[in-house]
Amino acid sequence: MNEIMIKTTEFAGAHKTNTSFLSPLERRLAPIVLPRIPLWLETQHLTMLTLVWSLAILLFSFLAARNIRWLWMVSLMIVFQWATDHYDGKIGKYRNTGLVRWGYYMDHLLDYFFLCSILIGYAFILPEQARFQLLLMLALFAAYDFSTFLAFAATDKLKISYLKFGPTEFRLALVVINALLISFGTKHMISGLKWVNAGAVVGLVFLVYGTQKKIWELDMKGRRPKVAVQAEAPLLEKSYVQAEECTY
């Protein structure tokens, strides 16, 4: 009996490209933090904690609609989510847990839940006329995610930062926004959302243009010369005729 050899290849989603401002600092912290994470806290636990932080954000945002100082608790949940989300995959590699594909799927799915909890939370706090801008913001950030994962499928490279701005910088911006809301109220937030969305549209245009250009170049590199294709056609036709003759 012939043995069937199955070749396993390393999952490309296990490696992320992050060139954000804070990524060098995060890389320096990793060797210090990873050995100190308790042994009972595994990669799957850290990943699933994003669901806990997201639900807590919804709760504290609902309370912040009555007392804006509850936003400090929202910011604390954002910090907690950064910690568990940042180290879930790293602790898996450090301990060789092996949940690479599961982690890729659940991590990015729960990141979307986290984003939704933030925007729904702001909808509790901000006036009703701001909800269109929040809905538009959700659509724009979803477009960034779609572009990222479609580009990963086409290139086998997972890039999670653009123009030196990555997930950590995004969370830091949320903490700053919460501090501004607590200090100055919500009256300037609506106009601020318009500018954020306008910037997101411009960034998305540049991202899509640059990404499709790189994918186009990959296709062109993989394309066979037209002369070679024409030369192969008679050979294929001859082989087909010989195969037909052998059947009689």
C-alpha positions in Angstrom: 0.0 0.0 0.0 1.3 3.4 -1.0 1.6 5.9 1.9 0.1 9.3 1.3 2.4 12.0 2.5 0.6 15.2 3.7 2.8 18.2 3.6 2.0 20.7 6.3 2.8 24.4 5.7 3.1 27.1 8.3 0.0 29.2 8.6 0.7 32.7 7.2 -1.8 34.3 9.6 0.5 33.5 12.5 2.8 36.3 11.5 1.6 39.9 11.5 3.3 42.9 9.9 3.1 45.8 12.4 5.1 49.0 11.7 3.2 51.3 14.0 4.9 54.0 16.3 4.5 51.9 19.5 5.4 48.5 18.0 9.2 48.8 18.9 8.2 49.4 22.6 5.8 46.5 22.6 8.5 44.2 21.2 10.8 45.2 24.1 8.1 44.6 26.7 7.2 41.1 25.4 10.3 39.2 26.8 9.6 40.8 30.2 5.9 40.2 30.4 5.5 36.8 28.8 7.4 34.8 31.5 5.3 36.5 34.2 1.9 35.6 32.9 0.4 32.9 35.2 0.5 29.3 33.9 -3.2 28.9 34.4 -3.9 31.8 32.0 -3.7 30.3 28.5 -3.9 31.8 25.1 -7.6 30.9 24.6 -8.4 32.5 28.0 -6.8 35.8 27.0 -8.5 35.8 23.6 -12.0 35.2 25.1 -11.5 37.9 27.7 -12.2 40.4 24.9 -15.8 39.4 25.1 -15.8 40.3 28.8 -14.2 43.6 28.3 -16.6 44.4 25.4 -19.7 43.7 27.6 -18.2 45.8 30.4 -17.7 48.7 28.0 -21.4 48.6 27.0 -22.3 48.6 30.7 -20.1 51.5 31.7 -21.0 53.5 28.6 -24.7 53.1 29.5 -23.9 54.4 33.0 -21.8 57.2 31.5 -24.9 58.5 29.8 -26.0 59.6 33.3 -22.6 60.3 34.8 -19.8 61.0 32.3 -17.1 60.0 34.8 -18.0 56.3 34.1 -15.9 56.8 31.0 -12.8 56.3 33.1 -14.0 52.7 33.6 -14.5 52.4 29.8 -10.9 53.5 29.3 -9.7 51.0 31.9 -11.5 48.2 29.9 -9.8 49.4 26.8 -6.4 49.0 28.5 -7.4 45.6 29.7 -8.4 44.6 26.2 -5.1 45.8 24.8 -3.2 43.7 27.3 -5.1 40.4 26.7 -5.4 40.9 22.9 -1.8 41.8 22.5 -0.4 38.9 24.5 -2.9 36.1 23.6 -1.1 35.1 20.5 2.4 35.7 21.9 1.8 33.5 24.9 0.5 30.8 22.6 3.8 30.9 20.6 5.9 31.2 23.8 4.3 28.1 25.3 3.7 26.3 21.9 0.0 26.0 22.5 -0.7 25.2 18.9 -4.0 27.2 18.6 -2.7 29.3 15.7 -5.7 29.0 13.3 -8.3 29.1 16.1 -6.6 32.2 17.6 -6.5 33.9 14.2 -10.2 33.4 13.7 -11.4 34.1 17.2 -9.0 37.0 17.9 -10.1 39.0 14.8 -13.8 38.2 15.2 -13.7 39.4 18.8 -11.8 42.5 17.8 -14.8 43.4 15.7 -17.1 42.9 18.7 -14.8 45.2 20.7 -15.1 47.9 18.0 -18.9 47.6 18.0 -19.0 47.9 21.7 -17.0 51.1 21.6 -19.3 52.7 18.9 -22.5 51.5 20.6 -21.2 52.9 23.8 -20.7 56.3 22.3 -24.2 56.1 20.9 -25.4 55.9 24.5 -23.5 59.1 25.4 -23.7 61.3 22.4 -26.8 63.2 21.1 -29.0 61.5 18.6 -27.7 63.5 15.7 -24.3 61.9 16.1 -25.6 58.4 15.4 -25.3 58.8 11.7 -21.6 59.6 12.1 -21.1 56.6 14.4 -22.8 54.4 11.8 -20.6 55.8 9.1 -17.5 55.2 11.3 -18.5 51.6 11.8 -18.9 51.1 8.0 -15.4 52.7 7.4 -13.6 50.7 10.0 -15.3 47.5 8.7 -14.0 48.5 5.2 -10.5 48.6 6.7 -10.9 45.2 8.1 -12.3 43.8 4.8 -9.4 45.3 2.9 -6.9 43.8 5.4 -8.3 40.2 5.2 -8.8 40.3 1.4 -5.2 41.5 1.0 -4.0 38.7 3.3 -5.9 36.1 1.2 -4.2 37.5 -2.0 -0.7 38.0 -0.7 -0.3 35.7 2.4 0.9 38.7 4.3 -1.2 40.1 7.2 -0.5 43.8 7.7 -2.3 45.4 10.7 -0.8 48.9 10.7 -1.0 51.7 8.2 0.9 55.0 8.1 2.5 54.1 11.5 -1.0 53.7 13.0 -2.0 50.3 14.4 -4.3 48.7 17.0 -2.4 50.0 20.0 -2.5 53.6 18.7 -6.2 53.2 18.0 -6.9 52.2 21.6 -4.7 55.0 22.9 -6.7 57.5 20.8 -9.9 56.1 22.4 -8.5 56.7 25.9 -7.6 60.3 24.9 -11.1 60.9 23.5 -12.7 59.6 26.7 -10.5 62.0 28.7 -11.6 64.9 26.5 -15.2 64.0 26.8 -15.0 63.9 30.6 -13.2 67.2 30.7 -15.0 69.2 28.1 -18.3 67.4 27.6 -19.9 66.0 24.4 -20.8 69.3 22.5 -17.6 69.2 20.3 -17.8 65.5 19.7 -20.2 65.6 16.7 -18.0 68.0 14.7 -15.0 65.9 15.7 -16.6 62.7 14.4 -17.1 64.4 11.0 -13.4 65.2 10.7 -12.4 61.7 11.9 -14.7 60.1 9.2 -13.3 62.4 6.5 -9.8 61.4 7.4 -10.8 57.8 7.5 -12.3 58.1 3.9 -9.0 59.6 2.7 -6.9 57.0 4.4 -9.1 54.2 3.0 -8.7 55.5 -0.6 -4.9 55.5 -0.3 -5.0 52.1 1.4 -7.2 50.5 -1.4 -5.1 52.1 -4.1 -1.8 51.0 -2.7 -3.1 47.5 -1.9 -4.6 46.8 -5.3 -1.4 48.1 -7.0 0.7 45.6 -5.1 -1.6 42.8 -5.9 -1.7 43.8 -9.6 2.2 43.7 -9.6 2.0 40.2 -8.1 -0.3 39.0 -10.8 1.9 40.5 -13.5 5.0 38.8 -12.1 3.2 35.4 -12.2 1.8 35.8 -15.7 3.5 33.7 -18.4 4.7 35.3 -21.6 2.2 35.2 -24.4 4.7 33.6 -26.8 5.2 30.7 -24.4 1.5 30.2 -24.1 1.1 30.1 -27.8 3.9 27.6 -28.2 2.4 25.3 -25.6 -1.0 25.2 -27.4 0.0 22.9 -30.3 1.8 20.6 -27.9 -1.3 20.3 -25.8 -3.4 19.6 -28.9 -1.0 16.9 -30.1 -1.0 15.2 -26.7 -4.8 15.2 -26.7 -4.9 13.5 -30.1 -2.4 10.9 -29.1 -4.4 10.2 -26.0 -7.6 9.7 -28.1 -5.8 7.3 -30.4 -4.6 5.2 -27.5 -8.1 4.5 -26.4 -8.9 2.5 -29.5 
